[in-house]
Amino acid sequence: MSDPSAAPPPSPAPPTGPAPVPPPTRGLGWFLTISGAIVVLLTLGCVIAVSEGNSEDFAMGLVCGSPTFALGGLFLWLGTRRLKR
């Protein structure tokens, strides 16, 4: 008769959990952050250059440039959120 303690151990059960998720890439986050900063800085530079120190022109430049400021701010916000993950 054979010795029962010499029998090979049973094979391990296959993993049943979800597949491992690869870590997210940070490329899109950096792209959004850098492009948002560039848009905000260029818009602010254009508003300052057009106003030439006149406060009324500066206020009008801010009003006209507000959609661009909002877009740059949105890119900055999305990029920093994505980089924090």
PDB file with one MODEL, atoms N, CA, C and O in Angstrom:
MODEL        1
ATOM      1  N   MET A   1       0.821  -1.192   0.000  1.00  0.00           N
ATOM      2  CA  MET A   1       0.000   0.000   0.000  1.00  0.00           C
ATOM      3  C   MET A   1       0.857   1.244   0.000  1.00  0.00           C
ATOM      4  O   MET A   1       1.985   1.241   0.493  1.00  0.00           O
ATOM      5  N   SER A   2       0.320   2.292  -0.549  1.00  0.00           N
ATOM      6  CA  SER A   2       1.075   3.541  -0.601  1.00  0.00           C
ATOM      7  C   SER A   2       0.780   4.383   0.639  1.00  0.00           C
ATOM      8  O   SER A   2      -0.263   4.250   1.279  1.00  0.00           O
ATOM      9  N   ASP A   3       1.714   5.230   0.942  1.00  0.00           N
ATOM     10  CA  ASP A   3       1.598   6.103   2.113  1.00  0.00           C
ATOM     11  C   ASP A   3       0.735   7.311   1.744  1.00  0.00           C
ATOM     12  O   ASP A   3       1.070   7.997   0.779  1.00  0.00           O
ATOM     13  N   PRO A   4      -0.376   7.618   2.467  1.00  0.00           N
ATOM     14  CA  PRO A   4      -1.219   8.763   2.094  1.00  0.00           C
ATOM     15  C   PRO A   4      -0.521  10.105   2.297  1.00  0.00           C
ATOM     16  O   PRO A   4      -0.912  11.086   1.663  1.00  0.00           O
ATOM     17  N   SER A   5       0.474  10.187   3.134  1.00  0.00           N
ATOM     18  CA  SER A   5       1.152  11.467   3.343  1.00  0.00           C
ATOM     19  C   SER A   5       2.075  11.798   2.172  1.00  0.00           C
ATOM     20  O   SER A   5       2.483  12.952   2.041  1.00  0.00           O
ATOM     21  N   ALA A   6       2.417  10.847   1.325  1.00  0.00           N
ATOM     22  CA  ALA A   6       3.294  11.089   0.193  1.00  0.00           C
ATOM     23  C   ALA A   6       2.517  11.540  -1.047  1.00  0.00           C
ATOM     24  O   ALA A   6       3.122  11.790  -2.089  1.00  0.00           O
ATOM     25  N   ALA A   7       1.215  11.645  -0.955  1.00  0.00           N
ATOM     26  CA  ALA A   7       0.413  12.070  -2.103  1.00  0.00           C
ATOM     27  C   ALA A   7       0.705  13.544  -2.405  1.00  0.00           C
ATOM     28  O   ALA A   7       0.928  14.331  -1.484  1.00  0.00           O
ATOM     29  N   PRO A   8       0.706  13.922  -3.688  1.00  0.00           N
ATOM     30  CA  PRO A   8       0.975  15.326  -4.039  1.00  0.00           C
ATOM     31  C   PRO A   8      -0.157  16.227  -3.534  1.00  0.00           C
ATOM     32  O   PRO A   8      -1.314  15.811  -3.478  1.00  0.00           O
ATOM     33  N   PRO A   9       0.191  17.465  -3.166  1.00  0.00           N
ATOM     34  CA  PRO A   9      -0.845  18.376  -2.680  1.00  0.00           C
ATOM     35  C   PRO A   9      -1.803  18.757  -3.815  1.00  0.00           C
ATOM     36  O   PRO A   9      -1.414  18.745  -4.983  1.00  0.00           O
ATOM     37  N   PRO A  10      -3.040  19.089  -3.478  1.00  0.00           N
ATOM     38  CA  PRO A  10      -3.987  19.469  -4.537  1.00  0.00           C
ATOM     39  C   PRO A  10      -3.543  20.770  -5.198  1.00  0.00           C
ATOM     40  O   PRO A  10      -2.904  21.614  -4.568  1.00  0.00           O
ATOM     41  N   SER A  11      -3.887  20.919  -6.460  1.00  0.00           N
ATOM     42  CA  SER A  11      -3.503  22.129  -7.196  1.00  0.00           C
ATOM     43  C   SER A  11      -4.282  23.335  -6.646  1.00  0.00           C
ATOM     44  O   SER A  11      -5.436  23.198  -6.241  1.00  0.00           O
ATOM     45  N   PRO A  12      -3.652  24.504  -6.635  1.00  0.00           N
ATOM     46  CA  PRO A  12      -4.339  25.686  -6.100  1.00  0.00           C
ATOM     47  C   PRO A  12      -5.514  26.088  -6.987  1.00  0.00           C
ATOM     48  O   PRO A  12      -5.498  25.893  -8.202  1.00  0.00           O
ATOM     49  N   ALA A  13      -6.515  26.645  -6.355  1.00  0.00           N
ATOM     50  CA  ALA A  13      -7.702  27.075  -7.090  1.00  0.00           C
ATOM     51  C   ALA A  13      -7.364  28.308  -7.940  1.00  0.00           C
ATOM     52  O   ALA A  13      -6.576  29.156  -7.522  1.00  0.00           O
ATOM     53  N   PRO A  14      -7.955  28.401  -9.117  1.00  0.00           N
ATOM     54  CA  PRO A  14      -7.685  29.570  -9.958  1.00  0.00           C
ATOM     55  C   PRO A  14      -8.268  30.841  -9.299  1.00  0.00           C
ATOM     56  O   PRO A  14      -9.276  30.775  -8.595  1.00  0.00           O
ATOM     57  N   PRO A  15      -7.628  31.978  -9.535  1.00  0.00           N
ATOM     58  CA  PRO A  15      -8.145  33.214  -8.927  1.00  0.00           C
ATOM     59  C   PRO A  15      -9.538  33.534  -9.474  1.00  0.00           C
ATOM     60  O   PRO A  15      -9.785  33.441 -10.676  1.00  0.00           O
ATOM     61  N   THR A  16     -10.427  33.906  -8.582  1.00  0.00           N
ATOM     62  CA  THR A  16     -11.799  34.179  -9.007  1.00  0.00           C
ATOM     63  C   THR A  16     -12.146  35.658  -8.895  1.00  0.00           C
ATOM     64  O   THR A  16     -13.239  36.059  -9.294  1.00  0.00           O
ATOM     65  N   GLY A  17     -11.246  36.477  -8.363  1.00  0.00           N
ATOM     66  CA  GLY A  17     -11.522  37.908  -8.201  1.00  0.00           C
ATOM     67  C   GLY A  17     -11.398  38.645  -9.523  1.00  0.00           C
ATOM     68  O   GLY A  17     -11.064  38.050 -10.547  1.00  0.00           O
ATOM     69  N   PRO A  18     -11.665  39.930  -9.494  1.00  0.00           N
ATOM     70  CA  PRO A  18     -11.544  40.717 -10.726  1.00  0.00           C
ATOM     71  C   PRO A  18     -10.082  40.823 -11.152  1.00  0.00           C
ATOM     72  O   PRO A  18      -9.167  40.737 -10.333  1.00  0.00           O
ATOM     73  N   ALA A  19      -9.894  41.006 -12.425  1.00  0.00           N
ATOM     74  CA  ALA A  19      -8.544  41.139 -12.961  1.00  0.00           C
ATOM     75  C   ALA A  19      -7.906  42.412 -12.420  1.00  0.00           C
ATOM     76  O   ALA A  19      -8.604  43.408 -12.231  1.00  0.00           O
ATOM     77  N   PRO A  20      -6.607  42.407 -12.168  1.00  0.00           N
ATOM     78  CA  PRO A  20      -5.965  43.615 -11.655  1.00  0.00           C
ATOM     79  C   PRO A  20      -6.046  44.756 -12.669  1.00  0.00           C
ATOM     80  O   PRO A  20      -5.864  44.559 -13.870  1.00  0.00           O
ATOM     81  N   VAL A  21      -6.319  45.932 -12.158  1.00  0.00           N
ATOM     82  CA  VAL A  21      -6.463  47.111 -13.008  1.00  0.00           C
ATOM     83  C   VAL A  21      -5.099  47.781 -13.128  1.00  0.00           C
ATOM     84  O   VAL A  21      -4.446  48.028 -12.115  1.00  0.00           O
ATOM     85  N   PRO A  22      -4.656  48.080 -14.354  1.00  0.00           N
ATOM     86  CA  PRO A  22      -3.362  48.753 -14.488  1.00  0.00           C
ATOM     87  C   PRO A  22      -3.454  50.180 -13.942  1.00  0.00           C
ATOM     88  O   PRO A  22      -4.521  50.791 -13.996  1.00  0.00           O
ATOM     89  N   PRO A  23      -2.356  50.712 -13.420  1.00  0.00           N
ATOM     90  CA  PRO A  23      -2.407  52.065 -12.876  1.00  0.00           C
ATOM     91  C   PRO A  23      -2.701  53.077 -13.984  1.00  0.00           C
ATOM     92  O   PRO A  23      -2.261  52.897 -15.119  1.00  0.00           O
ATOM     93  N   PRO A  24      -3.442  54.137 -13.663  1.00  0.00           N
ATOM     94  CA  PRO A  24      -3.783  55.119 -14.696  1.00  0.00           C
ATOM     95  C   PRO A  24      -2.531  55.886 -15.136  1.00  0.00           C
ATOM     96  O   PRO A  24      -1.615  56.127 -14.349  1.00  0.00           O
ATOM     97  N   THR A  25      -2.526  56.251 -16.392  1.00  0.00           N
ATOM     98  CA  THR A  25      -1.414  57.048 -16.890  1.00  0.00           C
ATOM     99  C   THR A  25      -1.646  58.505 -16.539  1.00  0.00           C
ATOM    100  O   THR A  25      -2.789  58.951 -16.441  1.00  0.00           O
ATOM    101  N   ARG A  26      -0.590  59.231 -16.354  1.00  0.00           N
ATOM    102  CA  ARG A  26      -0.679  60.625 -15.944  1.00  0.00           C
ATOM    103  C   ARG A  26      -0.530  61.584 -17.127  1.00  0.00           C
ATOM    104  O   ARG A  26      -0.546  62.800 -16.936  1.00  0.00           O
ATOM    105  N   GLY A  27      -0.387  61.062 -18.328  1.00  0.00           N
ATOM    106  CA  GLY A  27      -0.145  61.905 -19.497  1.00  0.00           C
ATOM    107  C   GLY A  27      -1.250  62.908 -19.753  1.00  0.00           C
ATOM    108  O   GLY A  27      -0.976  64.080 -20.012  1.00  0.00           O
ATOM    109  N   LEU A  28      -2.493  62.465 -19.685  1.00  0.00           N
ATOM    110  CA  LEU A  28      -3.607  63.367 -19.943  1.00  0.00           C
ATOM    111  C   LEU A  28      -3.706  64.444 -18.864  1.00  0.00           C
ATOM    112  O   LEU A  28      -4.029  65.594 -19.163  1.00  0.00           O
ATOM    113  N   GLY A  29      -3.433  64.080 -17.623  1.00  0.00           N
ATOM    114  CA  GLY A  29      -3.466  65.061 -16.537  1.00  0.00           C
ATOM    115  C   GLY A  29      -2.429  66.153 -16.734  1.00  0.00           C
ATOM    116  O   GLY A  29      -2.715  67.336 -16.550  1.00  0.00           O
ATOM    117  N   TRP A  30      -1.209  65.742 -17.114  1.00  0.00           N
ATOM    118  CA  TRP A  30      -0.172  66.750 -17.356  1.00  0.00           C
ATOM    119  C   TRP A  30      -0.522  67.612 -18.555  1.00  0.00           C
ATOM    120  O   TRP A  30      -0.298  68.822 -18.532  1.00  0.00           O
ATOM    121  N   PHE A  31      -1.068  67.007 -19.601  1.00  0.00           N
ATOM    122  CA  PHE A  31      -1.451  67.784 -20.783  1.00  0.00           C
ATOM    123  C   PHE A  31      -2.499  68.838 -20.428  1.00  0.00           C
ATOM    124  O   PHE A  31      -2.373  69.998 -20.819  1.00  0.00           O
ATOM    125  N   LEU A  32      -3.526  68.438 -19.691  1.00  0.00           N
ATOM    126  CA  LEU A  32      -4.578  69.389 -19.323  1.00  0.00           C
ATOM    127  C   LEU A  32      -4.042  70.495 -18.415  1.00  0.00           C
ATOM    128  O   LEU A  32      -4.402  71.660 -18.580  1.00  0.00           O
ATOM    129  N   THR A  33      -3.196  70.139 -17.470  1.00  0.00           N
ATOM    130  CA  THR A  33      -2.656  71.131 -16.543  1.00  0.00           C
ATOM    131  C   THR A  33      -1.776  72.143 -17.262  1.00  0.00           C
ATOM    132  O   THR A  33      -1.922  73.349 -17.061  1.00  0.00           O
ATOM    133  N   ILE A  34      -0.874  71.663 -18.089  1.00  0.00           N
ATOM    134  CA  ILE A  34       0.042  72.569 -18.778  1.00  0.00           C
ATOM    135  C   ILE A  34      -0.700  73.426 -19.798  1.00  0.00           C
ATOM    136  O   ILE A  34      -0.447  74.627 -19.886  1.00  0.00           O
ATOM    137  N   SER A  35      -1.603  72.838 -20.564  1.00  0.00           N
ATOM    138  CA  SER A  35      -2.333  73.622 -21.556  1.00  0.00           C
ATOM    139  C   SER A  35      -3.268  74.627 -20.880  1.00  0.00           C
ATOM    140  O   SER A  35      -3.443  75.733 -21.390  1.00  0.00           O
ATOM    141  N   GLY A  36      -3.864  74.269 -19.758  1.00  0.00           N
ATOM    142  CA  GLY A  36      -4.704  75.214 -19.029  1.00  0.00           C
ATOM    143  C   GLY A  36      -3.906  76.393 -18.506  1.00  0.00           C
ATOM    144  O   GLY A  36      -4.358  77.536 -18.581  1.00  0.00           O
ATOM    145  N   ALA A  37      -2.719  76.123 -17.975  1.00  0.00           N
ATOM    146  CA  ALA A  37      -1.864  77.208 -17.486  1.00  0.00           C
ATOM    147  C   ALA A  37      -1.433  78.123 -18.628  1.00  0.00           C
ATOM    148  O   ALA A  37      -1.393  79.342 -18.463  1.00  0.00           O
ATOM    149  N   ILE A  38      -1.115  77.550 -19.768  1.00  0.00           N
ATOM    150  CA  ILE A  38      -0.715  78.358 -20.924  1.00  0.00           C
ATOM    151  C   ILE A  38      -1.873  79.228 -21.387  1.00  0.00           C
ATOM    152  O   ILE A  38      -1.674  80.408 -21.674  1.00  0.00           O
ATOM    153  N   VAL A  39      -3.072  78.676 -21.465  1.00  0.00           N
ATOM    154  CA  VAL A  39      -4.235  79.447 -21.909  1.00  0.00           C
ATOM    155  C   VAL A  39      -4.518  80.606 -20.952  1.00  0.00           C
ATOM    156  O   VAL A  39      -4.778  81.726 -21.392  1.00  0.00           O
ATOM    157  N   VAL A  40      -4.468  80.338 -19.643  1.00  0.00           N
ATOM    158  CA  VAL A  40      -4.736  81.395 -18.664  1.00  0.00           C
ATOM    159  C   VAL A  40      -3.668  82.488 -18.749  1.00  0.00           C
ATOM    160  O   VAL A  40      -3.997  83.674 -18.756  1.00  0.00           O
ATOM    161  N   LEU A  41      -2.405  82.102 -18.812  1.00  0.00           N
ATOM    162  CA  LEU A  41      -1.337  83.102 -18.866  1.00  0.00           C
ATOM    163  C   LEU A  41      -1.365  83.921 -20.155  1.00  0.00           C
ATOM    164  O   LEU A  41      -1.173  85.137 -20.121  1.00  0.00           O
ATOM    165  N   LEU A  42      -1.602  83.269 -21.285  1.00  0.00           N
ATOM    166  CA  LEU A  42      -1.669  84.016 -22.545  1.00  0.00           C
ATOM    167  C   LEU A  42      -2.874  84.951 -22.580  1.00  0.00           C
ATOM    168  O   LEU A  42      -2.772  86.066 -23.091  1.00  0.00           O
ATOM    169  N   THR A  43      -3.989  84.524 -22.055  1.00  0.00           N
ATOM    170  CA  THR A  43      -5.171  85.383 -22.026  1.00  0.00           C
ATOM    171  C   THR A  43      -4.931  86.586 -21.127  1.00  0.00           C
ATOM    172  O   THR A  43      -5.272  87.713 -21.488  1.00  0.00           O
ATOM    173  N   LEU A  44      -4.351  86.353 -19.967  1.00  0.00           N
ATOM    174  CA  LEU A  44      -4.045  87.461 -19.069  1.00  0.00           C
ATOM    175  C   LEU A  44      -3.041  88.413 -19.710  1.00  0.00           C
ATOM    176  O   LEU A  44      -3.181  89.629 -19.582  1.00  0.00           O
ATOM    177  N   GLY A  45      -2.044  87.889 -20.389  1.00  0.00           N
ATOM    178  CA  GLY A  45      -1.075  88.738 -21.090  1.00  0.00           C
ATOM    179  C   GLY A  45      -1.715  89.563 -22.182  1.00  0.00           C
ATOM    180  O   GLY A  45      -1.380  90.735 -22.352  1.00  0.00           O
ATOM    181  N   CYS A  46      -2.635  88.965 -22.926  1.00  0.00           N
ATOM    182  CA  CYS A  46      -3.323  89.711 -23.984  1.00  0.00           C
ATOM    183  C   CYS A  46      -4.207  90.812 -23.396  1.00  0.00           C
ATOM    184  O   CYS A  46      -4.258  91.918 -23.934  1.00  0.00           O
ATOM    185  N   VAL A  47      -4.894  90.517 -22.311  1.00  0.00           N
ATOM    186  CA  VAL A  47      -5.759  91.525 -21.678  1.00  0.00           C
ATOM    187  C   VAL A  47      -4.919  92.692 -21.173  1.00  0.00           C
ATOM    188  O   VAL A  47      -5.307  93.849 -21.337  1.00  0.00           O
ATOM    189  N   ILE A  48      -3.788  92.404 -20.568  1.00  0.00           N
ATOM    190  CA  ILE A  48      -2.908  93.471 -20.069  1.00  0.00           C
ATOM    191  C   ILE A  48      -2.313  94.266 -21.226  1.00  0.00           C
ATOM    192  O   ILE A  48      -2.214  95.490 -21.143  1.00  0.00           O
ATOM    193  N   ALA A  49      -1.917  93.593 -22.297  1.00  0.00           N
ATOM    194  CA  ALA A  49      -1.329  94.287 -23.441  1.00  0.00           C
ATOM    195  C   ALA A  49      -2.340  95.184 -24.138  1.00  0.00           C
ATOM    196  O   ALA A  49      -1.989  96.281 -24.572  1.00  0.00           O
ATOM    197  N   VAL A  50      -3.570  94.748 -24.252  1.00  0.00           N
ATOM    198  CA  VAL A  50      -4.591  95.541 -24.943  1.00  0.00           C
ATOM    199  C   VAL A  50      -5.027  96.728 -24.091  1.00  0.00           C
ATOM    200  O   VAL A  50      -5.318  97.796 -24.630  1.00  0.00           O
ATOM    201  N   SER A  51      -5.077  96.560 -22.781  1.00  0.00           N
ATOM    202  CA  SER A  51      -5.577  97.632 -21.918  1.00  0.00           C
ATOM    203  C   SER A  51      -4.595  98.779 -21.775  1.00  0.00           C
ATOM    204  O   SER A  51      -5.015  99.917 -21.564  1.00  0.00           O
ATOM    205  N   GLU A  52      -3.293  98.514 -21.885  1.00  0.00           N
ATOM    206  CA  GLU A  52      -2.245  99.529 -21.789  1.00  0.00           C
ATOM    207  C   GLU A  52      -2.376 100.376 -20.534  1.00  0.00           C
ATOM    208  O   GLU A  52      -2.093 101.574 -20.574  1.00  0.00           O
ATOM    209  N   GLY A  53      -2.795  99.790 -19.425  1.00  0.00           N
ATOM    210  CA  GLY A  53      -2.876 100.500 -18.153  1.00  0.00           C
ATOM    211  C   GLY A  53      -4.182 101.247 -17.921  1.00  0.00           C
ATOM    212  O   GLY A  53      -4.367 101.834 -16.855  1.00  0.00           O
ATOM    213  N   ASN A  54      -5.073 101.241 -18.873  1.00  0.00           N
ATOM    214  CA  ASN A  54      -6.365 101.906 -18.713  1.00  0.00           C
ATOM    215  C   ASN A  54      -7.312 100.946 -17.994  1.00  0.00           C
ATOM    216  O   ASN A  54      -7.533  99.826 -18.454  1.00  0.00           O
ATOM    217  N   SER A  55      -7.865 101.386 -16.874  1.00  0.00           N
ATOM    218  CA  SER A  55      -8.689 100.473 -16.067  1.00  0.00           C
ATOM    219  C   SER A  55      -9.988 100.097 -16.775  1.00  0.00           C
ATOM    220  O   SER A  55     -10.474  98.978 -16.610  1.00  0.00           O
ATOM    221  N   GLU A  56     -10.562 101.019 -17.568  1.00  0.00           N
ATOM    222  CA  GLU A  56     -11.799 100.672 -18.285  1.00  0.00           C
ATOM    223  C   GLU A  56     -11.532  99.608 -19.346  1.00  0.00           C
ATOM    224  O   GLU A  56     -12.316  98.673 -19.509  1.00  0.00           O
ATOM    225  N   ASP A  57     -10.427  99.757 -20.061  1.00  0.00           N
ATOM    226  CA  ASP A  57     -10.082  98.760 -21.079  1.00  0.00           C
ATOM    227  C   ASP A  57      -9.732  97.419 -20.446  1.00  0.00           C
ATOM    228  O   ASP A  57     -10.022  96.362 -21.006  1.00  0.00           O
ATOM    229  N   PHE A  58      -9.100  97.475 -19.263  1.00  0.00           N
ATOM    230  CA  PHE A  58      -8.766  96.235 -18.569  1.00  0.00           C
ATOM    231  C   PHE A  58     -10.034  95.500 -18.153  1.00  0.00           C
ATOM    232  O   PHE A  58     -10.114  94.279 -18.289  1.00  0.00           O
ATOM    233  N   ALA A  59     -11.027  96.233 -17.646  1.00  0.00           N
ATOM    234  CA  ALA A  59     -12.295  95.607 -17.253  1.00  0.00           C
ATOM    235  C   ALA A  59     -13.003  95.017 -18.473  1.00  0.00           C
ATOM    236  O   ALA A  59     -13.562  93.923 -18.403  1.00  0.00           O
ATOM    237  N   MET A  60     -12.976  95.739 -19.576  1.00  0.00           N
ATOM    238  CA  MET A  60     -13.612  95.224 -20.797  1.00  0.00           C
ATOM    239  C   MET A  60     -12.852  93.997 -21.310  1.00  0.00           C
ATOM    240  O   MET A  60     -13.464  93.051 -21.806  1.00  0.00           O
ATOM    241  N   GLY A  61     -11.542  94.010 -21.194  1.00  0.00           N
ATOM    242  CA  GLY A  61     -10.753  92.849 -21.604  1.00  0.00           C
ATOM    243  C   GLY A  61     -11.050  91.631 -20.749  1.00  0.00           C
ATOM    244  O   GLY A  61     -11.096  90.509 -21.253  1.00  0.00           O
ATOM    245  N   LEU A  62     -11.253  91.849 -19.449  1.00  0.00           N
ATOM    246  CA  LEU A  62     -11.621  90.724 -18.579  1.00  0.00           C
ATOM    247  C   LEU A  62     -12.990  90.164 -18.938  1.00  0.00           C
ATOM    248  O   LEU A  62     -13.200  88.952 -18.926  1.00  0.00           O
ATOM    249  N   VAL A  63     -13.920  91.063 -19.257  1.00  0.00           N
ATOM    250  CA  VAL A  63     -15.265  90.603 -19.634  1.00  0.00           C
ATOM    251  C   VAL A  63     -15.204  89.822 -20.947  1.00  0.00           C
ATOM    252  O   VAL A  63     -15.803  88.753 -21.070  1.00  0.00           O
ATOM    253  N   CYS A  64     -14.479  90.361 -21.918  1.00  0.00           N
ATOM    254  CA  CYS A  64     -14.391  89.675 -23.219  1.00  0.00           C
ATOM    255  C   CYS A  64     -13.542  88.405 -23.138  1.00  0.00           C
ATOM    256  O   CYS A  64     -13.781  87.457 -23.886  1.00  0.00           O
ATOM    257  N   GLY A  65     -12.558  88.375 -22.243  1.00  0.00           N
ATOM    258  CA  GLY A  65     -11.693  87.212 -22.130  1.00  0.00           C
ATOM    259  C   GLY A  65     -12.174  86.183 -21.132  1.00  0.00           C
ATOM    260  O   GLY A  65     -11.523  85.156 -20.937  1.00  0.00           O
ATOM    261  N   SER A  66     -13.312  86.444 -20.492  1.00  0.00           N
ATOM    262  CA  SER A  66     -13.772  85.524 -19.450  1.00  0.00           C
ATOM    263  C   SER A  66     -14.064  84.108 -19.974  1.00  0.00           C
ATOM    264  O   SER A  66     -13.796  83.150 -19.250  1.00  0.00           O
ATOM    265  N   PRO A  67     -14.593  83.925 -21.183  1.00  0.00           N
ATOM    266  CA  PRO A  67     -14.762  82.533 -21.648  1.00  0.00           C
ATOM    267  C   PRO A  67     -13.429  81.798 -21.780  1.00  0.00           C
ATOM    268  O   PRO A  67     -13.343  80.605 -21.488  1.00  0.00           O
ATOM    269  N   THR A  68     -12.399  82.506 -22.215  1.00  0.00           N
ATOM    270  CA  THR A  68     -11.090  81.877 -22.349  1.00  0.00           C
ATOM    271  C   THR A  68     -10.491  81.589 -20.981  1.00  0.00           C
ATOM    272  O   THR A  68      -9.873  80.544 -20.775  1.00  0.00           O
ATOM    273  N   PHE A  69     -10.676  82.526 -20.036  1.00  0.00           N
ATOM    274  CA  PHE A  69     -10.223  82.269 -18.671  1.00  0.00           C
ATOM    275  C   PHE A  69     -10.942  81.049 -18.086  1.00  0.00           C
ATOM    276  O   PHE A  69     -10.334  80.214 -17.415  1.00  0.00           O
ATOM    277  N   ALA A  70     -12.236  80.968 -18.353  1.00  0.00           N
ATOM    278  CA  ALA A  70     -13.007  79.832 -17.827  1.00  0.00           C
ATOM    279  C   ALA A  70     -12.517  78.514 -18.435  1.00  0.00           C
ATOM    280  O   ALA A  70     -12.414  77.509 -17.731  1.00  0.00           O
ATOM    281  N   LEU A  71     -12.218  78.515 -19.725  1.00  0.00           N
ATOM    282  CA  LEU A  71     -11.718  77.301 -20.376  1.00  0.00           C
ATOM    283  C   LEU A  71     -10.357  76.900 -19.808  1.00  0.00           C
ATOM    284  O   LEU A  71     -10.119  75.725 -19.529  1.00  0.00           O
ATOM    285  N   GLY A  72      -9.471  77.872 -19.639  1.00  0.00           N
ATOM    286  CA  GLY A  72      -8.165  77.573 -19.056  1.00  0.00           C
ATOM    287  C   GLY A  72      -8.286  77.081 -17.625  1.00  0.00           C
ATOM    288  O   GLY A  72      -7.579  76.159 -17.218  1.00  0.00           O
ATOM    289  N   GLY A  73      -9.189  77.700 -16.855  1.00  0.00           N
ATOM    290  CA  GLY A  73      -9.412  77.255 -15.488  1.00  0.00           C
ATOM    291  C   GLY A  73      -9.987  75.848 -15.434  1.00  0.00           C
ATOM    292  O   GLY A  73      -9.626  75.055 -14.565  1.00  0.00           O
ATOM    293  N   LEU A  74     -10.875  75.545 -16.357  1.00  0.00           N
ATOM    294  CA  LEU A  74     -11.446  74.197 -16.428  1.00  0.00           C
ATOM    295  C   LEU A  74     -10.364  73.170 -16.734  1.00  0.00           C
ATOM    296  O   LEU A  74     -10.320  72.107 -16.116  1.00  0.00           O
ATOM    297  N   PHE A  75      -9.491  73.488 -17.690  1.00  0.00           N
ATOM    298  CA  PHE A  75      -8.388  72.572 -18.016  1.00  0.00           C
ATOM    299  C   PHE A  75      -7.478  72.383 -16.812  1.00  0.00           C
ATOM    300  O   PHE A  75      -7.070  71.260 -16.514  1.00  0.00           O
ATOM    301  N   LEU A  76      -7.155  73.471 -16.114  1.00  0.00           N
ATOM    302  CA  LEU A  76      -6.312  73.365 -14.919  1.00  0.00           C
ATOM    303  C   LEU A  76      -6.970  72.488 -13.860  1.00  0.00           C
ATOM    304  O   LEU A  76      -6.320  71.625 -13.270  1.00  0.00           O
ATOM    305  N   TRP A  77      -8.247  72.707 -13.625  1.00  0.00           N
ATOM    306  CA  TRP A  77      -8.972  71.940 -12.611  1.00  0.00           C
ATOM    307  C   TRP A  77      -9.021  70.458 -12.961  1.00  0.00           C
ATOM    308  O   TRP A  77      -8.752  69.601 -12.120  1.00  0.00           O
ATOM    309  N   LEU A  78      -9.367  70.167 -14.218  1.00  0.00           N
ATOM    310  CA  LEU A  78      -9.434  68.761 -14.636  1.00  0.00           C
ATOM    311  C   LEU A  78      -8.068  68.090 -14.575  1.00  0.00           C
ATOM    312  O   LEU A  78      -7.953  66.936 -14.163  1.00  0.00           O
ATOM    313  N   GLY A  79      -7.038  68.815 -14.987  1.00  0.00           N
ATOM    314  CA  GLY A  79      -5.698  68.241 -14.967  1.00  0.00           C
ATOM    315  C   GLY A  79      -5.206  67.954 -13.563  1.00  0.00           C
ATOM    316  O   GLY A  79      -4.630  66.895 -13.311  1.00  0.00           O
ATOM    317  N   THR A  80      -5.428  68.890 -12.641  1.00  0.00           N
ATOM    318  CA  THR A  80      -4.967  68.664 -11.272  1.00  0.00           C
ATOM    319  C   THR A  80      -5.767  67.550 -10.596  1.00  0.00           C
ATOM    320  O   THR A  80      -5.218  66.779  -9.809  1.00  0.00           O
ATOM    321  N   ARG A  81      -7.057  67.466 -10.901  1.00  0.00           N
ATOM    322  CA  ARG A  81      -7.854  66.352 -10.336  1.00  0.00           C
ATOM    323  C   ARG A  81      -7.346  65.021 -10.835  1.00  0.00           C
ATOM    324  O   ARG A  81      -7.264  64.054 -10.079  1.00  0.00           O
ATOM    325  N   ARG A  82      -7.004  64.973 -12.115  1.00  0.00           N
ATOM    326  CA  ARG A  82      -6.536  63.713 -12.697  1.00  0.00           C
ATOM    327  C   ARG A  82      -5.158  63.329 -12.158  1.00  0.00           C
ATOM    328  O   ARG A  82      -4.858  62.144 -12.012  1.00  0.00           O
ATOM    329  N   LEU A  83      -4.317  64.330 -11.861  1.00  0.00           N
ATOM    330  CA  LEU A  83      -2.992  64.040 -11.331  1.00  0.00           C
ATOM    331  C   LEU A  83      -3.055  63.593  -9.871  1.00  0.00           C
ATOM    332  O   LEU A  83      -2.153  62.895  -9.408  1.00  0.00           O
ATOM    333  N   LYS A  84      -4.089  63.975  -9.144  1.00  0.00           N
ATOM    334  CA  LYS A  84      -4.206  63.600  -7.733  1.00  0.00           C
ATOM    335  C   LYS A  84      -4.592  62.135  -7.552  1.00  0.00           C
ATOM    336  O   LYS A  84      -4.397  61.583  -6.469  1.00  0.00           O
ATOM    337  N   ARG A  85      -5.125  61.504  -8.569  1.00  0.00           N
ATOM    338  CA  ARG A  85      -5.561  60.100  -8.449  1.00  0.00           C
ATOM    339  C   ARG A  85      -4.399  59.172  -8.267  1.00  0.00           C
ATOM    340  O   ARG A  85      -4.589  57.962  -8.151  1.00  0.00           O
TER     341      ARG A  85
ENDMDL
END
